[in-house]
């Protein structure tokens, strides 16, 4: 009996897409003829092990390799079914019996959509993380399998992973995005959507910020850590406390973003990675110019803005908090909350803080005016009754 042989082929056309990735295909070979089937999985050259035909060095390599194995098994199953039915084994049999794209398969559809989405890189990474969690929960999934019971079971699975309410909600919102895209592409009926009945639960976010006395502890610690490994992470955190920068914006800065028009006043000009809003920050007027003094410590300004990955910096901040004897748990993003809260506490108008933080809506800024009770006390002291 003739038998088709299969192997995984990477970047057959010797071309990388705009994201520096190439397609993985299955090559089917029979008596001198070949046919190719797209897996719709794209990876970077360094993430493909050609010797073993496996994805490596990828955050979701285990899930993606399972998808490749499943794709190969589906091809082999079609070949076997054709043989059982007495059909001649041929490559054309695979092409007619097995669509090149199994669109109903949730993971193939989801990864293909993310790959070609115009969403920001960070958003695409978050969407892929959700896909990996869904595949861990249910390795084989069709779009039609996503019903009300599935959502309840997936929510329970995420709770067992000890994820917090809002994190669970984020993954469910992502799952809803995938389902809605499937509806738009005609792969699911709108009236079948389980999200019409299922309510995604969220809790009010608690913004963690540092009090003035806690910020002072870190400033004193920065002097003691001068030149030590933790110093860079602490300086970057304090710089963002004084400027309100996000991690994503801080790490994209360079010396070109620093402008000193009259050699006295330093301005920071940048465009937000998240919102696209252009901001201009007068560094010498914010928090008595403390951000400028941090910059002066670094002869190579570009190296100051090249920071560790965010999770690694947050690990540093845990150690730094302990050294400064601050019981509160805070992350790098707490610097932005600290900046906004202390500006309002010091008397800055909401519209001014909105402009400094690059918020599109004043409603986003108003949150910070409500989290610090001392702000209310300060405002009442200014009133004449």
N, C-alpha and C positions, 0 to 999 in steps of 0.2 A: 504493500500500500504506500502510495506517495504521501509524504508528510511535509507540511509547511514549516519552515524554521523562522524563528522570530528573534530580533535583537533591537535594543534601544539605540537610537542614533541621535547625536546632539549636533546642532548647528550644521545641518546638511548643506545649506545654501551659503555657508561661510559669511554670514551677515548678522550683526548685532542690531537690535532695535534701539530706539531713542533712550531706553533705560539701561543700555549696555547688556541686554539679555538676548538669548536665542532659544528657539523652540526645541523640545525633545519630541522625537517621532519614533514610531515603531516601524521597523523595516521587516516586511514579510517576504520570504524568498522561497521560490519553488521552480525547479528545473530551469534555471537560468533567467527567470523573470523576477522582478521585484515590484512591490507596491508599498506605499508609505501611508501611515495613519497618524494624524496629529493627536497628541495627548493634551494639547492646550496648556502645557506646563512650560513656563519660560524661566530659565535661571542664568546666572552669570557664568562665564567660562571657568572661574575658580571654584564654582559650586558643583561642577560635574566631574565625576571620576570615570573617565572613559574605560579604564581597565576593568572595573567591576560593574560598569553601567549603573551607577547609583548617584544620587544627589548627596552632596556633602557640604559641610560648612554653611548650612542654611538653617535659620531659626525654626523652620517647619519641615526639616528634612525627613523626619520619621513619617509624618502624615503624607508628604508628597511621594515618598518611595512606596507607601502603601497604595497610593493612587496609581502609580506606574504598574505595580504588580497586578492590581485589579484590572487595569486596561489590557495587559497581556493575557490574563486569564479569560477575559471576555472574548478576545480573538480566538484563543484556543478552543473555547467552548463552542463558538460558532462553527469552527472547523469540524469538531467532533459531531455536532448535531447534524451537519450536512452529510457526513459520512454515514451516520446511523440511518438517515433517510434515503441512502443509496445514491446520493448526488456525487458527481465526480469532484474530487478535491481540486480546487483551482483558486487562484487569487481573486478572480472575478466573483467567486462565491462570497468571499469576505466583504467585498465592496457592496454587493447587493444586499447581503443579509445584515451587515453591521454598518450603520451610519458612521461617517467619519467623526461626527460630533454627537455624543450621546447627551443631547441638550437637557434631558430630564434629570440627569445626574447632577445633584445640587453642587457638588464640589467642583466638577469640571466647569459648570456654568459660572459659579462664583469666582473662581480664580481667573477665568477668562475675562470676566467683567472688570475685576479689580485691575488686571494687567493693562486693560485699554481705557480705564477710567481716567478722567482729568482731575480727579481729586488730588489733594496735596499728598506728598510722600508719606507724611506722618499719619494721615488718615488712611491711606492704603495699607500701611503697616498694621494699623489697628483693626482694619477689616479682615486682614489675613489672620490676625490673632484670633478673631472670633471664628473664622472658618476652621482653624486648627482645633479650637475647643469643641465645636460642633462635631468635627470628625472624630475626636477622642471619645465623645459621648455616643455617637452613632456612625461607625466607620462607613456604612453603606446607606446612602440616603438619596431618595428622589425628591424633587420639589413637591410632588403630590403627597409625600409622606409627612410634610409639615402641616400638622393640624393642631387643634386646641390641646389635645392630650399630649402631643409632642412638646409643645411650649411649656406646659406644666412640668413635664418630666425633665426638660432641659434646665428649667429654672431650679428644680430640686437638685440636679447634678451640680450646678454652679454654687448652690448654697453648701453642698457637701465639700466643695473646694475651699470653703471658708472665705468666699468673695463677699465684699460688702454690697449693700443694697444698690447703691448707685453704679457700682462696677457691673453688677448683674444686669442692671437696666441698660447700660451702655452696650453690652453684647446683644441684648434682645432688640435694641433699636437697630443695631447693625444687621441682625437677622431679618428684621422687618424691611430694611433697605434692600437686601438681596431679594426678598420675596416680591417687593414692589417692582423691582427691575425685571423679574421674571414675568410679572403681569404685563409690563409694558412691551416685552418682547413676545408676548402671546404664548408663553410656556405655562401659564397658570391663569385661571379665571378669577376676575376680581371678586365675584360673589363667593368664591371658595376661601378667601383669605381668613385665616384663623385670628388675625389681629383685630378684626372688627368686634370680636367678643372678648379677646384677651386684653387685660389692662396691665401695662408695664408700670410697676411700682417704683417710685423714687422717694428719697427723703431730702430735706433741705440741706444743701451743702454747708459745711462748717468751715469757714475760712480761717486757717491758722495764721496768726501773725505774732510778731514779737512786740512786747511792751518796751518803752524807752529804756527801762532799767536792764532789760534782757539784752537789748541791742548794745548797751554800754558794756556789758560783760564780754560780749564778742569782740568789741573794739579793743578792750584791754588785752584779751587773749591773743588778738592778731599781733600785737606788739611782742608778746612772749613767744609766738610761733614763727617769728621772722626767719625766713630762710629754710624752714622745715617743710617736710612733704605736705602737710595739711594746710600750709599757709596759702597756697594758690587757690584752693577750693574756698577757703574762708574769705580771702580778698574778693574773689568773684561774687560770693554770696553777699558780702557787705556792699559791694559796688552796685548790685542789683537792688539792695534795700534802699540805697540812696537815689537810684534812677528809675526803679520800677520795671526794669527790663525782664522779659521772659528769657528762659534758657535758650530757646531757639533763636531769639534775636541777638542775645549776647554772643553766642558762638559764631554768628555770621558777621560780626563786626571786624573791622580792621582799622589801621591807623588813618585810612582815608575818610573814615566816618567822623573823625575829630577835626573840628574847625575852630581856629582862634583868629577871628577877624582883626582884633586890635591888640593881640598879644597879652591881653588882660583877662578877657572873658572866653571861657572854653565852652563850645557847643558840641553836642552829639547829634548828628543827623543820620537817620536811618529809616528804612521802610520795614514795617512789621511783616515777619514771615507768615503769621497767622491771618492777619486781616488785610494786609496790603496798605494800611494807613501809614502815611509819612509823618514822622515825629521829629521835633526839634527840642532838645533838652538843654537848658542853660546850666551846665554842671556846677559852675561856681556859685549859683544862687540856690541850689538844692542842698539842704542839710549842711549849711556852712561850707560848701565846697569839698566835702569829705571824699567824694568820688574822684575829684581831681588829685587829691593827695595820694590816693591809692594808685592812680595811673602813674604818678611821678616815681613810684617805687620800681616801675618796670621800664627799663631802657628800651626793650623790644616790646612795643605795644601789641603787635600782632600775636606774640606768644602768650600774652595775658588773656587774649580772647580765645585761644585754642584750649578748650577745657576738656576734661574727661567726659565720657558718656554720662548722661544725667543720672542713671541708677548708681554709678560709682561715686559721683559727687554726693548724692544723698547718703550713701554709706559713710562718707567722710563727715558729713554734717551730723550724723548720729554720734560719732566719736567726738566731734567738736562740741556738741551740746553737753556731753558728759564732762568734758574738760572744763567747760565754762560754768558747770553746775546749774544748767538750765533743765528743769524737769520736763518741760514741754517738748513733745516730738514735733520737729519741723523739717520741711523739705526745701529744696531750692526754690520752688514756686512760692513758698511762704515769704520770700523776699519781696515779691510783687505785692502781696497782701499787706505786708508790713509797710511798704512805701505808701500805699494808698491810705491806709488807716492812720498813719502818723501825720501825713500831710493834712488830712481833714481834722485830726485832733489839734494840729497846730494852727488851724484857722483858715486853711486854703479853701477857696470856693469849690463846690462840686464841679462846676464847669471847667475850672482850671485843672483839677485832678483828671477830669475826663480827657482833656487835651493832652496832658502829660502822659497818661497811660495809653492813649490811642484808642479809647473806647468809641465805638460808633454810636452807642446809645447811652444817654444819661442814666437810664435805669440800671445799667451794669455798674456804674460808679456809685449809685445810691446805696448799694449793698454795704459798702465800706463805711458809710456814715451811720449804719445801724449796729455794727458789731462791737463798737467800743463805747461802753457806757460813760466813760470819762468825757467823751465828745459832748454828750448831752449836758453834763455838769458845766463844762466850759462855756457852752452857749448860753446857759441860764445865768451864769455869772456876769455875762455881758449885758443882760437885760436890766432895764431900770423900771422897777415895779412901783 
